[in-house]
Amino acid sequence: MAAKKSKGLLALLGKKKSKKSESGERRDLKLFEAMSNGDPYGDKELQRSAKDHLWMHFTRHSPYQTKDMTIITRGEGHYLWDSKGNKVIDGLSGLFAVNAGHGHQELADAAAKQMMELDFMPLWAYAHPRAIELAERLLSYAPKDLNRIFFTTGGGEAVETAWKVAKQYYKLKGKPTKTKVISRMTAYHGTSHGALSITGIAAMKAMFEPLVPSTIRVPNTNWYRARDRFASEEEFGLWAANRIEEAILMEGPDTVAAFYVEPIQNSGGCFTAHPSYFKRVREICDKYDVIFVADETITGFGRSGEMFACDRYGLQPDMMITAKAITSGTQPLGALFLKEKYFEPFTEGTTIFPHGYTFAAHPVACAVALANLDIYDREKLVDNVRTNSPIFRKTLEKLYDLPIVGDVRGDGYFFAIELVKNQETRETFTKEESEKLLRGFLNSAFYEAGLYCRADDRGDPVVQLAPPLTIGPKEFDELEQILRKVLTEAWKRV
């Protein structure tokens, strides 16, 4: 008898095909015709074309059978405008990327200048000046032991690259069985098969199994849900770190290559960690010759209050992953930082690292990144975060007077508000209740109230905020008022 599919898998599969999806006919390209003829077009035409031809990422498309999409047409500073003329605060920096804010002319100028000098050249056996300059500029901000840069076009690719470097490095060092990776529960590290295998969110992986084998999960540092079982956050941090050692011993030290961790874990809602945690992680990695990989795809470039969160929280990584805000989201670019020891075996004989990406270290992206770093330094954006983060936290903590707010956590300009049914017991919402609350109300309500942010339930339900690093106390108050208004209404619907 065939095994029954799980409820979660059925939800991912969908119930049945629509009649439209069975048609082999391509729909009219009326927007293209208007563009070709020089005819005017607006929201109506964009809506029709998007619904007929665009496949958006991580998106349920069924609602757009009966309602319009939100089409963002312009960004300036910390604001976004849509095709219907609505103006909203960008409370998520696009997707944790637009740290310097939208609409910098000098980034556009840097791109245009580079296109006229060298518009494209891959980094395959040939270098170009912008990649060389950017590598050294990035290292000037980095933890002191990191000395080598491998460019990618995004964070997920850098996650994948780090794993492949680790595997080949250990083979070259005579330890070919060291291939496994340990990561944390609920952590997100990307969507390619390798990066998704490292990701700790089961629902995201179910449709793509079997994935790359040999990845192991350990507890994250969700102190809000652990405080009843430990005397202090320090004790909890040590307990969580020791689970890494336990996993290494369970798998066999000769089989484990790397441990991946975000300094502030995004998925699940901005989990920070006590300094004892990262100190103990470093000890464990040294003891068992495991590569310590810090994923700073989100926290890198000032979001924590230092250029890199590794320096803020005392991490001492062997490799560090960055992307997103390296160009403030204006060009696709990622960078894997490594200690020199992991590059040294590739300097001998005919050895190469048979891996790369066509558009990694694109000359235009590198030129824009250099100009973006100039903005960070000139406008002292990291200092702005360091100065104002405590005010941001205190402003958000005003929301504790709302019964739906259970926890406010995070650091820098990266915070989560966990939503609960009962503040005292910390009772969370069921999956069905969370679905109704987040997708049935909060996401659209925040936007209608003037805020683009994220209501997410990959762990317990949270509202996440990661605004551009340019804002300050005035904008914090605006955010708090919008959050208060919408969450007050949400509680009435619980």
Secondary structure as GFF3:
##gff-version 3
##sequence-region A 1 494
A	DSSP	alpha_helix	7	13	.	.	.	ID=ss1
A	DSSP	three_ten_helix	20	22	.	.	.	ID=ss2
A	DSSP	alpha_helix	30	37	.	.	.	ID=ss3
A	DSSP	alpha_helix	43	53	.	.	.	ID=ss4
A	DSSP	three_ten_helix	62	65	.	.	.	ID=ss5
A	DSSP	beta_strand	72	76	.	.	.	ID=ss6
A	DSSP	beta_strand	79	82	.	.	.	ID=ss7
A	DSSP	beta_strand	87	90	.	.	.	ID=ss8
A	DSSP	alpha_helix	93	96	.	.	.	ID=ss9
A	DSSP	alpha_helix	105	117	.	.	.	ID=ss10
A	DSSP	alpha_helix	129	141	.	.	.	ID=ss11
A	DSSP	beta_strand	146	152	.	.	.	ID=ss12
A	DSSP	alpha_helix	155	172	.	.	.	ID=ss13
A	DSSP	beta_strand	180	184	.	.	.	ID=ss14
A	DSSP	alpha_helix	193	198	.	.	.	ID=ss15
A	DSSP	alpha_helix	202	205	.	.	.	ID=ss16
A	DSSP	three_ten_helix	206	208	.	.	.	ID=ss17
A	DSSP	beta_strand	215	218	.	.	.	ID=ss18
A	DSSP	three_ten_helix	223	225	.	.	.	ID=ss19
A	DSSP	three_ten_helix	227	229	.	.	.	ID=ss20
A	DSSP	alpha_helix	233	251	.	.	.	ID=ss21
A	DSSP	three_ten_helix	253	255	.	.	.	ID=ss22
A	DSSP	beta_strand	256	261	.	.	.	ID=ss23
A	DSSP	alpha_helix	275	288	.	.	.	ID=ss24
A	DSSP	beta_strand	291	295	.	.	.	ID=ss25
A	DSSP	alpha_helix	309	313	.	.	.	ID=ss26
A	DSSP	beta_strand	319	322	.	.	.	ID=ss27
A	DSSP	three_ten_helix	324	326	.	.	.	ID=ss28
A	DSSP	beta_strand	334	339	.	.	.	ID=ss29
A	DSSP	three_ten_helix	340	342	.	.	.	ID=ss30
A	DSSP	three_ten_helix	344	347	.	.	.	ID=ss31
A	DSSP	alpha_helix	363	378	.	.	.	ID=ss32
A	DSSP	alpha_helix	381	397	.	.	.	ID=ss33
A	DSSP	three_ten_helix	398	401	.	.	.	ID=ss34
A	DSSP	beta_strand	405	411	.	.	.	ID=ss35
A	DSSP	beta_strand	414	419	.	.	.	ID=ss36
A	DSSP	alpha_helix	431	434	.	.	.	ID=ss37
A	DSSP	pi_helix	435	442	.	.	.	ID=ss38
A	DSSP	alpha_helix	443	448	.	.	.	ID=ss39
A	DSSP	beta_strand	451	452	.	.	.	ID=ss40
A	DSSP	beta_strand	454	456	.	.	.	ID=ss41
A	DSSP	beta_strand	462	465	.	.	.	ID=ss42
A	DSSP	alpha_helix	473	493	.	.	.	ID=ss43
###
